[in-house]
Amino acid sequence: MNESITKRNTALAQTVIKGLESRNMSGYFVKNAEEALQKALSLIEEGNTVTMGGCQTARDIGLVQALKEGPYNFIDRDEYEDRRKAMLMAYDADVYLASANAITSDGVMVNIDGNANRVSALAWGPKKVIIIAGMNKVCPDLDSAMKRARNVAAPINTQRLNLSAPCTKAGKCFDCKSPDTICCQFLITRFSRHAGRIHVILVDEPLGF
């Protein structure tokens, strides 16, 4: 990555981390996907029950494979015939993996969901939540974070899932009520009631949507 961009990201990441800490959350900054993988594994104890929503970032950095091959109880909902049952297991898991659709520079996270299994688990249930997000998801303020979630993350995900919401074709949000909309629930995480529960790993690479 360009040295100037890295310097900017390093400075910005420290600002985000201070914001997260002021909100009772923990933040970390790593250089690349490999360091993100190692940092995530350092936050997970052997024998932990680990699960996640549709976290493409966890797959991209090799975390899912490492958990499947390591001394962990990884619940992969895609391997369950009863997908709903697998999703419900998340609420009693030791660790829940996710990314964020957007993060403000002062540490507020924005997430949009279709079924609400992801945002509900982020809000309550799992003992520990590990968020892995590229610096491409950091936005100046809440308004720009909401716009990113709706106009960048949501259209990419509807395209990835081959859905027929208007944003799939146009690439931007129409605030629609399509049966295929994935913008059903919005979660703004501005503070964590429980210290040590939410850990955010910021990566100096563009990761996820």
Backbone as ProteinMPNN parsed JSONL, in Angstrom:
{"seq_chain_A": "MNESITKRNTALAQTVIKGLESRNMSGYFVKNAEEALQKALSLIEEGNTVTMGGCQTARDIGLVQALKEGPYNFIDRDEYEDRRKAMLMAYDADVYLASANAITSDGVMVNIDGNANRVSALAWGPKKVIIIAGMNKVCPDLDSAMKRARNVAAPINTQRLNLSAPCTKAGKCFDCKSPDTICCQFLITRFSRHAGRIHVILVDEPLGF", "coords_chain_A": {"N_chain_A": [[0.839, -1.188, 0.0], [0.396, 2.314, -0.663], [2.71, 4.533, 0.853], [1.953, 7.012, 1.92], [-0.794, 6.704, 2.212], [-0.832, 4.672, 4.093], [0.311, 6.009, 6.294], [-1.669, 7.898, 6.784], [-3.844, 6.183, 7.339], [-2.887, 4.915, 9.64], [-2.78, 7.017, 11.493], [-5.488, 7.753, 11.503], [-6.649, 5.374, 12.381], [-5.796, 5.29, 15.051], [-7.277, 7.371, 16.067], [-9.862, 6.343, 15.754], [-9.663, 4.126, 17.466], [-9.322, 5.369, 19.965], [-11.822, 6.514, 20.137], [-13.433, 4.19, 20.234], [-12.542, 3.087, 22.663], [-13.456, 5.021, 24.431], [-16.043, 4.382, 24.378], [-16.343, 2.061, 25.694], [-15.346, -0.128, 24.354], [-12.918, -2.272, 22.75], [-10.107, -1.585, 20.69], [-7.966, -2.326, 17.878], [-5.135, -2.073, 15.698], [-3.954, -3.357, 12.716], [-1.579, -4.395, 10.171], [-2.171, -5.974, 7.919], [-4.051, -8.695, 6.309], [-3.043, -11.122, 7.289], [-1.969, -10.419, 9.783], [-4.325, -9.622, 10.948], [-5.692, -12.033, 11.116], [-4.065, -13.425, 12.975], [-4.345, -11.746, 15.197], [-7.09, -11.954, 15.726], [-7.267, -14.687, 16.39], [-5.787, -14.638, 18.717], [-7.547, -13.58, 20.468], [-9.359, -15.509, 20.929], [-10.081, -18.303, 22.846], [-8.802, -21.642, 23.302], [-11.059, -24.291, 22.77], [-13.271, -22.672, 22.814], [-16.632, -21.926, 21.822], [-17.485, -20.857, 18.714], [-19.044, -18.694, 16.407], [-20.725, -17.117, 13.596], [-22.197, -14.508, 11.519], [-23.002, -13.702, 8.176], [-20.172, -13.243, 7.508], [-18.021, -12.172, 5.36], [-15.448, -11.177, 5.457], [-14.148, -12.604, 7.521], [-13.845, -15.047, 6.305], [-12.25, -14.34, 4.129], [-9.769, -13.614, 5.257], [-8.867, -15.991, 6.167], [-9.714, -16.907, 8.615], [-11.986, -18.477, 9.202], [-11.287, -20.997, 8.167], [-9.051, -21.541, 9.769], [-10.257, -21.787, 12.279], [-11.882, -23.99, 11.9], [-9.982, -25.945, 11.587], [-8.577, -25.855, 13.92], [-8.345, -26.068, 17.612], [-11.133, -25.571, 18.355], [-14.66, -25.056, 18.791], [-16.33, -24.627, 16.176], [-19.159, -23.257, 14.779], [-20.658, -23.622, 11.833], [-23.048, -22.231, 10.045], [-23.781, -22.78, 7.458], [-23.385, -25.431, 7.158], [-25.376, -26.721, 8.417], [-28.443, -28.448, 8.323], [-30.758, -27.489, 9.479], [-30.914, -24.374, 9.405], [-31.839, -22.203, 10.87], [-31.703, -23.143, 13.491], [-28.955, -23.299, 13.823], [-28.312, -20.589, 13.674], [-29.537, -19.635, 15.997], [-27.902, -20.697, 17.923], [-25.907, -18.888, 18.163], [-26.459, -17.001, 20.122], [-25.676, -17.985, 22.548], [-23.034, -18.383, 22.298], [-19.45, -18.442, 22.844], [-17.859, -16.735, 21.38], [-18.528, -14.376, 18.856], [-18.248, -13.7, 15.459], [-17.887, -10.977, 13.234], [-18.24, -8.342, 10.785], [-18.258, -4.83, 10.118], [-20.606, -2.632, 8.645], [-20.039, -0.005, 8.473], [-17.902, 2.344, 10.179], [-17.624, 5.046, 12.353], [-15.309, 7.81, 12.666], [-15.106, 8.41, 15.317], [-15.702, 6.082, 16.607], [-18.286, 4.856, 16.463], [-20.38, 2.233, 15.422], [-22.048, 1.039, 12.494], [-24.537, -1.092, 11.318], [-26.407, -3.01, 8.983], [-29.125, -5.213, 8.455], [-30.823, -8.116, 7.132], [-32.261, -10.435, 8.072], [-31.888, -10.043, 10.753], [-30.42, -11.66, 12.458], [-27.679, -11.238, 12.66], [-27.334, -8.507, 13.547], [-28.742, -8.638, 15.93], [-27.252, -10.455, 17.424], [-24.891, -9.035, 17.651], [-25.767, -7.014, 19.286], [-26.6, -8.295, 21.647], [-26.093, -11.267, 23.62], [-23.871, -13.356, 22.604], [-20.82, -13.979, 24.413], [-18.466, -12.671, 23.738], [-17.625, -10.4, 21.151], [-16.106, -10.156, 18.048], [-15.068, -7.854, 15.82], [-14.031, -7.439, 12.527], [-12.58, -5.259, 10.377], [-11.821, -3.538, 7.396], [-9.917, -0.542, 6.764], [-11.205, 0.852, 4.835], [-13.805, 1.061, 5.582], [-14.135, 3.056, 7.394], [-15.656, 6.073, 8.295], [-16.299, 9.659, 8.252], [-18.398, 10.598, 9.956], [-21.612, 9.905, 11.573], [-23.7, 10.252, 9.728], [-22.433, 9.947, 7.193], [-21.571, 7.351, 7.567], [-23.974, 5.925, 7.684], [-24.836, 6.388, 5.083], [-22.842, 5.056, 3.661], [-23.302, 2.4, 4.483], [-25.819, 1.956, 3.383], [-25.568, 2.595, 0.639], [-23.265, 1.462, -0.357], [-22.426, -1.003, 1.003], [-24.93, -2.436, 1.188], [-25.995, -2.632, -1.588], [-23.881, -4.162, -2.754], [-24.067, -6.521, -1.311], [-26.678, -7.411, -1.958], [-26.292, -7.946, -4.63], [-24.324, -9.928, -4.43], [-25.801, -11.935, -3.228], [-27.628, -12.413, -5.145], [-30.142, -11.126, -5.275], [-33.281, -9.367, -5.889], [-33.714, -6.7, -5.28], [-34.135, -3.131, -5.813], [-31.625, -1.811, -5.603], [-29.822, -3.667, -6.47], [-29.617, -3.601, -9.242], [-29.202, -0.878, -9.754], [-27.193, -0.04, -8.035], [-27.319, 1.671, -5.882], [-29.015, 2.975, -2.955], [-32.591, 2.874, -2.657], [-34.295, 3.211, -0.617], [-36.184, 1.186, -0.394], [-39.115, -1.01, -0.302], [-38.978, -3.559, -1.104], [-39.591, -7.102, -1.38], [-37.183, -8.392, -1.354], [-35.443, -6.775, -0.022], [-32.578, -6.062, 1.992], [-32.241, -4.266, 3.887], [-33.53, -4.212, 6.509], [-33.287, -4.081, 9.296], [-31.582, -1.733, 11.316], [-28.65, -1.214, 13.083], [-27.106, 0.772, 15.422], [-24.228, 0.996, 17.094], [-23.208, 2.562, 19.763], [-22.163, 2.48, 22.282], [-20.855, 0.124, 24.607], [-22.325, -1.772, 27.053], [-21.046, -3.7, 28.483], [-17.856, -4.104, 29.484], [-15.011, -5.258, 27.689], [-16.358, -6.923, 25.994], [-16.826, -6.271, 23.225], [-14.645, -6.268, 20.54], [-12.674, -4.622, 18.227], [-11.027, -5.05, 15.275], [-9.05, -3.239, 13.26], [-7.998, -3.059, 9.951], [-5.27, -2.37, 7.849], [-5.97, -2.515, 5.115], [-8.131, -2.737, 2.259], [-10.961, -4.393, 3.042], [-13.723, -6.628, 2.81], [-17.183, -5.526, 2.48]], "CA_chain_A": [[0.0, 0.0, 0.0], [1.109, 3.582, -0.727], [3.191, 4.935, 2.166], [1.152, 8.138, 2.407], [-2.082, 6.162, 2.647], [-0.574, 3.938, 5.336], [0.48, 6.997, 7.37], [-3.002, 8.452, 7.067], [-4.65, 5.141, 7.988], [-2.354, 4.687, 10.985], [-3.249, 8.124, 12.33], [-6.946, 7.658, 11.618], [-6.97, 4.205, 13.208], [-5.614, 5.656, 16.458], [-8.444, 8.188, 16.417], [-11.002, 5.42, 15.899], [-9.435, 3.309, 18.666], [-9.638, 6.215, 21.123], [-13.275, 6.607, 20.171], [-13.956, 2.908, 20.7], [-12.233, 2.945, 24.089], [-14.346, 5.921, 25.168], [-17.364, 3.764, 24.31], [-16.24, 0.789, 26.42], [-14.992, -1.183, 23.412], [-11.476, -2.373, 22.527], [-9.719, -1.462, 19.288], [-6.608, -2.747, 17.513], [-4.803, -1.75, 14.317], [-2.977, -4.292, 12.151], [-1.141, -3.986, 8.849], [-2.688, -6.755, 6.8], [-4.965, -9.783, 6.611], [-2.354, -12.136, 8.105], [-1.929, -9.913, 11.154], [-5.712, -9.637, 11.437], [-5.951, -13.429, 11.471], [-3.361, -13.751, 14.213], [-4.942, -10.977, 16.287], [-8.386, -12.559, 16.035], [-7.03, -15.959, 17.079], [-5.284, -14.349, 20.062], [-8.7, -13.195, 21.284], [-10.228, -16.687, 21.042], [-9.446, -19.339, 23.647], [-9.015, -23.024, 22.879], [-12.297, -24.865, 23.284], [-14.394, -21.738, 22.683], [-17.647, -22.078, 20.784], [-17.385, -19.667, 17.873], [-19.93, -18.684, 15.25], [-20.749, -15.816, 12.927], [-23.22, -14.306, 10.505], [-22.412, -13.829, 6.846], [-18.968, -12.395, 7.578], [-17.106, -12.515, 4.272], [-14.094, -10.812, 5.855], [-13.572, -13.71, 8.293], [-13.439, -16.076, 5.328], [-11.186, -13.81, 3.272], [-8.472, -13.589, 5.941], [-8.516, -17.365, 6.548], [-10.095, -17.19, 10.001], [-12.93, -19.596, 9.257], [-10.528, -22.226, 7.964], [-8.218, -21.76, 10.954], [-11.126, -22.228, 13.37], [-12.32, -25.349, 11.59], [-8.845, -26.863, 11.721], [-7.963, -25.696, 15.237], [-9.007, -26.631, 18.794], [-12.287, -24.745, 18.662], [-15.968, -25.565, 18.38], [-16.83, -23.636, 15.23], [-20.487, -23.553, 14.242], [-20.828, -23.077, 10.487], [-24.476, -22.361, 9.761], [-23.961, -23.312, 6.107], [-23.27, -26.89, 7.204], [-26.52, -27.233, 9.16], [-29.693, -28.575, 7.582], [-31.65, -26.55, 10.134], [-30.113, -23.143, 9.449], [-32.333, -21.359, 11.972], [-31.161, -23.691, 14.733], [-27.547, -22.888, 13.891], [-28.283, -19.161, 13.972], [-29.914, -19.433, 17.395], [-26.766, -21.078, 18.766], [-25.017, -17.731, 18.301], [-26.752, -16.209, 21.314], [-25.009, -18.569, 23.717], [-21.65, -18.687, 21.906], [-18.373, -17.717, 23.526], [-17.337, -15.686, 20.488], [-19.269, -14.125, 17.614], [-17.43, -12.98, 14.475], [-18.647, -10.143, 12.302], [-17.57, -7.134, 10.348], [-19.163, -3.687, 10.262], [-20.872, -1.991, 7.364], [-19.342, 1.281, 8.542], [-17.471, 2.777, 11.513], [-17.283, 6.469, 12.343], [-13.963, 8.091, 13.163], [-15.121, 8.446, 16.779], [-15.955, 4.768, 17.18], [-19.663, 4.356, 16.388], [-20.524, 1.242, 14.356], [-23.343, 0.95, 11.827], [-24.769, -2.358, 10.625], [-27.735, -3.237, 8.413], [-29.365, -6.65, 8.358], [-32.095, -8.552, 6.562], [-32.946, -11.34, 8.998], [-31.607, -9.532, 12.105], [-29.62, -12.577, 13.272], [-26.359, -10.646, 12.886], [-27.382, -7.314, 14.397], [-29.22, -9.002, 17.267], [-26.13, -11.078, 18.134], [-23.961, -7.963, 17.989], [-26.335, -6.225, 20.381], [-26.759, -9.054, 22.899], [-26.035, -12.721, 23.529], [-22.525, -13.937, 22.693], [-19.995, -13.391, 25.475], [-17.468, -11.799, 23.12], [-17.846, -10.095, 19.74], [-14.894, -9.692, 17.363], [-15.36, -7.176, 14.559], [-12.845, -7.285, 11.686], [-12.992, -4.313, 9.344], [-10.791, -2.792, 6.682], [-9.987, 0.899, 6.955], [-12.125, 1.378, 3.833], [-15.137, 1.209, 6.169], [-14.152, 4.174, 8.34], [-16.313, 7.257, 7.746], [-16.104, 10.817, 9.129], [-19.446, 10.814, 10.945], [-22.71, 8.942, 11.513], [-24.444, 10.43, 8.485], [-21.687, 9.309, 6.102], [-21.552, 5.91, 7.835], [-25.272, 5.404, 7.25], [-24.855, 6.418, 3.616], [-21.992, 3.965, 3.183], [-23.986, 1.13, 4.729], [-26.966, 1.812, 2.487], [-25.256, 2.78, -0.78], [-22.107, 0.647, -0.748], [-22.517, -2.37, 1.528], [-26.191, -3.107, 0.858], [-26.057, -3.062, -2.99], [-22.927, -5.244, -3.023], [-24.588, -7.756, -0.72], [-27.812, -7.913, -2.736], [-25.712, -8.522, -5.845], [-23.655, -11.17, -4.037], [-26.832, -12.925, -2.9], [-28.486, -12.542, -6.327], [-31.482, -10.683, -4.92], [-33.868, -8.499, -6.914], [-34.015, -5.362, -4.775], [-33.745, -2.108, -6.794], [-30.201, -1.454, -5.538], [-29.042, -4.696, -7.16], [-29.366, -3.138, -10.607], [-28.773, 0.524, -9.825], [-25.985, 0.16, -7.243], [-27.531, 2.662, -4.829], [-30.21, 2.735, -2.159], [-33.842, 3.542, -2.999], [-35.148, 3.141, 0.567], [-37.289, 0.407, -0.949], [-39.848, -1.997, 0.493], [-38.952, -4.784, -1.899], [-39.5, -8.347, -0.603], [-35.786, -8.811, -1.31], [-34.587, -5.801, 0.653], [-31.817, -6.54, 3.15], [-32.184, -3.137, 4.816], [-34.709, -4.376, 7.363], [-32.952, -3.617, 10.638], [-30.381, -0.918, 11.421], [-28.095, -1.206, 14.433], [-26.053, 1.742, 15.696], [-23.572, 0.64, 18.353], [-22.504, 3.772, 20.224], [-21.559, 2.203, 23.579], [-21.024, -1.252, 25.071], [-22.589, -1.818, 28.489], [-20.178, -4.694, 29.102], [-16.452, -3.935, 29.123], [-14.339, -6.474, 27.256], [-17.202, -7.761, 25.124], [-16.677, -5.948, 21.801], [-13.266, -6.022, 20.118], [-12.673, -4.207, 16.825], [-9.714, -5.142, 14.624], [-8.975, -2.421, 12.058], [-6.961, -3.595, 9.075], [-4.774, -1.398, 6.877], [-6.24, -3.046, 3.781], [-9.567, -2.72, 1.956], [-11.533, -5.72, 3.247], [-15.173, -6.715, 2.924], [-18.041, -4.588, 1.738]], "C_chain_A": [[0.881, 1.248, 0.0], [1.46, 4.07, 0.674], [2.36, 6.075, 2.762], [-0.205, 7.662, 2.919], [-1.917, 5.422, 3.968], [-0.417, 4.897, 6.507], [-0.868, 7.581, 7.772], [-3.849, 7.438, 7.803], [-4.189, 4.883, 9.42], [-2.838, 5.767, 11.945], [-4.752, 8.037, 12.563], [-7.35, 6.494, 12.51], [-6.823, 4.518, 14.69], [-6.767, 6.531, 16.946], [-9.667, 7.309, 16.654], [-10.872, 4.607, 17.194], [-9.729, 4.11, 19.934], [-11.142, 6.367, 21.277], [-13.918, 5.334, 20.689], [-13.744, 2.747, 22.2], [-13.121, 3.842, 24.941], [-15.763, 5.367, 25.225], [-17.363, 2.358, 24.915], [-15.997, -0.395, 25.491], [-13.478, -1.162, 23.21], [-11.171, -2.287, 21.033], [-8.263, -1.823, 19.07], [-6.379, -2.355, 16.058], [-3.711, -2.684, 13.837], [-2.719, -3.921, 10.693], [-1.845, -4.701, 7.705], [-3.568, -7.906, 7.27], [-4.324, -10.837, 7.508], [-2.281, -11.687, 9.565], [-3.329, -9.886, 11.766], [-6.099, -11.039, 11.889], [-5.319, -13.771, 12.813], [-3.95, -12.998, 15.408], [-6.278, -11.573, 16.7], [-8.204, -13.85, 16.814], [-6.527, -15.73, 18.503], [-6.41, -13.976, 21.023], [-9.664, -14.357, 21.524], [-9.487, -17.777, 21.798], [-9.734, -20.723, 23.077], [-10.283, -23.567, 23.541], [-13.495, -23.946, 23.19], [-15.365, -22.168, 21.59], [-17.713, -20.767, 20.02], [-18.369, -19.784, 16.719], [-19.942, -17.293, 14.643], [-21.977, -15.711, 12.035], [-22.582, -14.506, 9.142], [-21.181, -12.964, 6.724], [-17.959, -12.817, 6.51], [-15.661, -12.218, 4.651], [-13.412, -11.93, 6.628], [-13.119, -14.84, 7.375], [-12.229, -15.607, 4.528], [-9.822, -13.835, 3.954], [-8.045, -14.981, 6.425], [-8.925, -17.745, 7.95], [-11.04, -18.378, 10.114], [-12.196, -20.918, 9.115], [-9.679, -22.559, 9.184], [-9.046, -22.277, 12.128], [-11.61, -23.657, 13.146], [-11.202, -26.365, 11.839], [-8.238, -26.84, 13.117], [-8.796, -26.265, 16.37], [-10.179, -25.776, 19.26], [-13.566, -25.47, 18.24], [-16.596, -24.515, 17.481], [-18.157, -24.097, 14.641], [-20.636, -22.851, 12.903], [-22.279, -23.294, 10.072], [-24.739, -22.961, 8.382], [-23.891, -24.839, 6.076], [-24.428, -27.534, 7.967], [-27.75, -27.323, 8.261], [-30.723, -27.605, 8.145], [-30.874, -25.255, 10.373], [-30.542, -22.239, 10.607], [-31.771, -21.839, 13.308], [-29.708, -23.268, 14.91], [-27.425, -21.408, 14.241], [-28.594, -18.898, 15.438], [-28.784, -19.798, 18.357], [-25.832, -19.897, 19.023], [-25.229, -17.008, 19.622], [-26.089, -16.746, 22.575], [-23.554, -18.906, 23.416], [-20.66, -17.915, 22.762], [-17.915, -16.527, 22.703], [-18.21, -15.596, 19.236], [-18.403, -13.268, 16.701], [-18.316, -12.171, 13.543], [-17.72, -9.08, 11.738], [-18.527, -5.99, 10.649], [-19.401, -3.123, 8.877], [-20.196, -0.63, 7.295], [-18.987, 1.573, 9.996], [-17.12, 4.257, 11.424], [-15.896, 6.672, 12.939], [-13.928, 8.213, 14.684], [-15.703, 7.171, 17.395], [-17.38, 4.276, 17.235], [-19.771, 3.395, 15.203], [-21.951, 1.215, 13.807], [-23.426, -0.384, 11.102], [-26.219, -2.464, 10.179], [-27.917, -4.734, 8.219], [-30.728, -6.94, 7.74], [-32.895, -9.395, 7.529], [-32.801, -10.94, 10.46], [-30.806, -10.49, 12.961], [-28.254, -11.964, 13.605], [-26.438, -9.454, 13.842], [-27.872, -7.645, 15.806], [-28.107, -9.651, 18.081], [-25.069, -10.038, 18.493], [-24.453, -7.197, 19.21], [-26.349, -6.985, 21.699], [-26.602, -10.547, 22.633], [-24.645, -13.28, 23.687], [-21.675, -13.215, 23.735], [-18.978, -12.395, 24.922], [-17.811, -11.616, 21.647], [-16.543, -9.567, 19.161], [-15.298, -9.148, 15.999], [-14.052, -7.02, 13.791], [-13.237, -6.407, 10.507], [-11.796, -3.63, 8.709], [-10.975, -1.297, 6.915], [-10.869, 1.57, 5.9], [-13.524, 1.609, 4.397], [-15.232, 2.367, 7.166], [-14.689, 5.426, 7.645], [-16.188, 8.433, 8.723], [-17.133, 10.95, 10.246], [-20.58, 9.819, 10.724], [-23.495, 9.047, 10.215], [-23.738, 9.738, 7.323], [-21.596, 7.799, 6.309], [-22.862, 5.26, 7.407], [-25.35, 5.358, 5.722], [-23.988, 5.312, 3.042], [-22.692, 2.626, 3.338], [-25.096, 0.9, 3.707], [-26.583, 1.811, 1.012], [-24.038, 2.02, -1.277], [-22.305, -0.798, -0.299], [-23.777, -3.094, 1.069], [-26.276, -3.527, -0.62], [-25.093, -4.212, -3.317], [-23.454, -6.565, -2.488], [-25.806, -8.287, -1.464], [-27.338, -8.526, -4.05], [-25.054, -9.867, -5.55], [-24.658, -12.292, -3.797], [-27.834, -13.133, -4.031], [-29.947, -12.223, -6.005], [-31.986, -9.658, -5.934], [-34.318, -7.147, -6.366], [-33.538, -4.318, -5.788], [-32.254, -1.773, -6.786], [-29.312, -2.469, -6.243], [-28.665, -4.234, -8.564], [-28.761, -1.741, -10.649], [-27.509, 0.806, -9.017], [-26.089, 1.239, -6.189], [-28.87, 2.424, -4.167], [-31.407, 3.533, -2.672], [-34.8, 3.581, -1.811], [-36.396, 2.314, 0.251], [-37.986, -0.461, 0.097], [-39.977, -3.301, -0.296], [-38.93, -6.014, -0.988], [-38.061, -8.835, -0.458], [-34.871, -7.795, -0.622], [-33.825, -6.471, 1.798], [-31.644, -5.417, 4.173], [-33.42, -3.153, 5.72], [-34.479, -3.858, 8.771], [-31.632, -2.847, 10.591], [-29.919, -0.938, 12.87], [-26.975, -0.175, 14.502], [-25.484, 1.403, 17.066], [-22.715, 1.819, 18.791], [-21.835, 3.576, 21.57], [-21.813, 0.743, 23.924], [-21.211, -1.245, 26.58], [-21.569, -2.705, 29.208], [-18.738, -4.541, 28.605], [-15.836, -5.271, 28.722], [-15.168, -7.355, 26.34], [-16.916, -7.51, 23.646], [-15.236, -5.543, 21.495], [-13.283, -5.72, 18.615], [-11.244, -4.223, 16.289], [-9.777, -4.351, 13.319], [-7.778, -2.864, 11.228], [-6.571, -2.573, 8.018], [-4.821, -1.96, 5.461], [-7.729, -2.898, 3.523], [-10.123, -4.161, 2.053], [-13.046, -5.621, 3.325], [-15.893, -5.624, 2.165], [-18.436, -3.421, 2.617]], "O_chain_A": [[1.967, 1.254, 0.58], [0.624, 4.033, 1.577], [2.096, 6.096, 3.964], [-0.703, 8.154, 3.932], [-2.76, 5.531, 4.858], [-0.942, 4.645, 7.591], [-1.163, 7.737, 8.957], [-4.506, 7.779, 8.786], [-5.011, 4.657, 10.309], [-3.254, 5.475, 13.066], [-5.228, 8.223, 13.682], [-8.284, 6.61, 13.304], [-7.629, 4.065, 15.502], [-7.18, 6.438, 18.102], [-10.409, 7.497, 17.618], [-11.847, 4.425, 17.923], [-10.323, 3.582, 20.874], [-11.674, 6.352, 22.387], [-14.846, 5.389, 21.495], [-14.647, 2.325, 22.922], [-13.499, 3.467, 26.051], [-16.585, 5.823, 26.02], [-18.276, 1.568, 24.672], [-16.388, -1.523, 25.793], [-12.829, -0.149, 23.471], [-11.894, -2.852, 20.212], [-7.428, -1.652, 19.958], [-7.325, -2.31, 15.272], [-2.662, -2.797, 14.47], [-3.519, -3.231, 10.061], [-2.088, -4.114, 6.651], [-3.804, -8.075, 8.467], [-4.985, -11.386, 8.389], [-2.507, -12.485, 10.475], [-3.491, -10.103, 12.967], [-6.754, -11.212, 12.917], [-5.972, -14.343, 13.685], [-4.043, -13.549, 16.505], [-6.568, -11.685, 17.891], [-8.91, -14.087, 17.794], [-6.805, -16.529, 19.397], [-6.246, -14.046, 22.241], [-10.66, -14.211, 22.232], [-8.371, -18.137, 21.422], [-10.771, -20.95, 22.452], [-10.536, -23.327, 24.722], [-14.62, -24.37, 23.451], [-14.96, -22.708, 20.561], [-17.962, -19.708, 20.595], [-18.511, -20.852, 16.123], [-19.25, -16.395, 15.12], [-22.698, -16.685, 11.823], [-21.725, -15.372, 8.969], [-21.153, -12.039, 5.912], [-17.143, -13.711, 6.735], [-14.749, -12.922, 4.22], [-12.226, -12.187, 6.422], [-12.121, -15.508, 7.647], [-11.3, -16.376, 4.28], [-8.812, -14.057, 3.287], [-6.981, -15.128, 7.026], [-8.528, -18.802, 8.44], [-10.905, -19.196, 11.025], [-12.458, -21.859, 9.865], [-9.595, -23.718, 9.59], [-8.575, -23.122, 12.889], [-11.731, -24.437, 14.091], [-11.456, -27.497, 12.25], [-7.456, -27.728, 13.46], [-9.837, -26.877, 16.129], [-10.218, -25.317, 20.401], [-13.53, -26.39, 17.423], [-17.303, -23.623, 17.95], [-18.259, -25.187, 14.078], [-20.73, -21.625, 12.846], [-22.685, -24.419, 9.781], [-25.782, -23.574, 8.153], [-24.286, -25.465, 5.092], [-24.457, -28.753, 8.142], [-28.061, -26.385, 7.527], [-31.47, -26.974, 7.396], [-30.256, -25.074, 11.422], [-29.709, -21.592, 11.242], [-31.405, -21.027, 14.158], [-29.283, -22.92, 16.011], [-26.545, -21.015, 15.008], [-27.979, -18.029, 16.056], [-28.715, -19.275, 19.469], [-25.06, -19.905, 19.981], [-24.282, -16.458, 20.186], [-25.96, -16.025, 23.564], [-22.91, -19.626, 24.179], [-20.986, -16.872, 23.329], [-17.622, -15.457, 23.236], [-18.577, -16.609, 18.642], [-17.886, -12.233, 17.12], [-19.374, -12.636, 13.118], [-16.572, -8.94, 12.16], [-19.509, -6.178, 11.368], [-18.506, -3.132, 8.032], [-19.828, -0.156, 6.22], [-19.663, 1.121, 10.92], [-16.399, 4.672, 10.517], [-15.377, 5.799, 13.635], [-12.858, 8.131, 15.287], [-16.139, 7.169, 18.547], [-17.67, 3.35, 17.993], [-19.307, 3.706, 14.106], [-22.924, 1.348, 14.549], [-22.514, -0.764, 10.368], [-27.137, -2.065, 10.896], [-26.974, -5.44, 7.862], [-31.653, -6.13, 7.812], [-34.066, -9.115, 7.786], [-33.523, -11.453, 11.315], [-30.525, -10.164, 14.114], [-27.737, -12.153, 14.706], [-25.701, -9.394, 14.827], [-27.46, -7.0, 16.771], [-28.016, -9.433, 19.29], [-24.419, -10.153, 19.532], [-23.663, -6.783, 20.059], [-26.134, -6.392, 22.756], [-26.936, -11.032, 21.552], [-24.259, -13.65, 24.796], [-21.79, -12.003, 23.918], [-18.67, -11.394, 25.567], [-18.234, -12.558, 20.977], [-15.941, -8.643, 19.71], [-15.798, -9.876, 15.142], [-13.069, -6.524, 14.34], [-14.12, -6.764, 9.727], [-10.873, -3.198, 9.4], [-12.076, -0.846, 7.23], [-11.241, 2.733, 6.055], [-14.343, 2.277, 3.765], [-16.302, 2.623, 7.718], [-14.241, 5.791, 6.558], [-15.989, 8.21, 9.917], [-16.796, 11.362, 11.356], [-20.527, 8.994, 9.812], [-23.912, 8.03, 9.661], [-24.374, 9.02, 6.552], [-21.548, 7.045, 5.338], [-22.861, 4.171, 6.834], [-25.869, 4.401, 5.148], [-24.355, 4.693, 2.043], [-22.675, 1.806, 2.42], [-25.287, -0.217, 3.226], [-27.202, 1.106, 0.214], [-23.803, 1.941, -2.483], [-22.347, -1.709, -1.125], [-23.706, -4.235, 0.612], [-26.602, -4.682, -0.892], [-25.443, -5.126, -4.064], [-23.308, -7.605, -3.129], [-25.958, -9.502, -1.593], [-27.91, -9.506, -4.528], [-25.2, -10.822, -6.312], [-24.399, -13.452, -4.12], [-28.771, -13.921, -3.905], [-30.86, -12.945, -6.403], [-31.212, -9.143, -6.741], [-35.211, -6.517, -6.933], [-32.616, -4.598, -6.554], [-31.677, -1.484, -7.835], [-28.168, -2.162, -6.579], [-27.541, -4.448, -9.019], [-27.905, -1.455, -11.487], [-26.82, 1.791, -9.284], [-25.074, 1.684, -5.653], [-29.75, 1.767, -4.724], [-31.279, 4.692, -3.067], [-35.969, 3.936, -1.961], [-37.516, 2.7, 0.589], [-37.509, -0.62, 1.22], [-40.956, -4.035, -0.165], [-38.311, -5.973, 0.075], [-37.752, -9.601, 0.455], [-33.65, -7.949, -0.644], [-34.362, -7.339, 2.487], [-30.985, -5.594, 5.197], [-34.239, -2.235, 5.696], [-35.373, -3.263, 9.372], [-30.687, -3.255, 9.917], [-30.713, -0.705, 13.781], [-26.014, -0.239, 13.737], [-26.177, 1.511, 18.077], [-21.63, 2.045, 18.255], [-21.023, 4.405, 21.978], [-22.856, 0.188, 23.579], [-20.345, -0.763, 27.308], [-21.265, -2.494, 30.382], [-18.444, -4.818, 27.442], [-16.108, -6.298, 29.345], [-14.718, -8.431, 25.948], [-16.776, -8.468, 22.885], [-14.685, -4.619, 22.095], [-13.845, -6.484, 17.831], [-10.371, -3.509, 16.781], [-10.472, -4.745, 12.382], [-6.675, -3.022, 11.752], [-7.433, -1.98, 7.37], [-3.846, -1.891, 4.713], [-8.521, -2.929, 4.465], [-9.786, -5.023, 1.241], [-13.587, -4.645, 3.846], [-15.321, -4.91, 1.341], [-19.156, -2.527, 2.171]]}, "name": "protein", "num_of_chains": 1, "seq": "MNESITKRNTALAQTVIKGLESRNMSGYFVKNAEEALQKALSLIEEGNTVTMGGCQTARDIGLVQALKEGPYNFIDRDEYEDRRKAMLMAYDADVYLASANAITSDGVMVNIDGNANRVSALAWGPKKVIIIAGMNKVCPDLDSAMKRARNVAAPINTQRLNLSAPCTKAGKCFDCKSPDTICCQFLITRFSRHAGRIHVILVDEPLGF"}
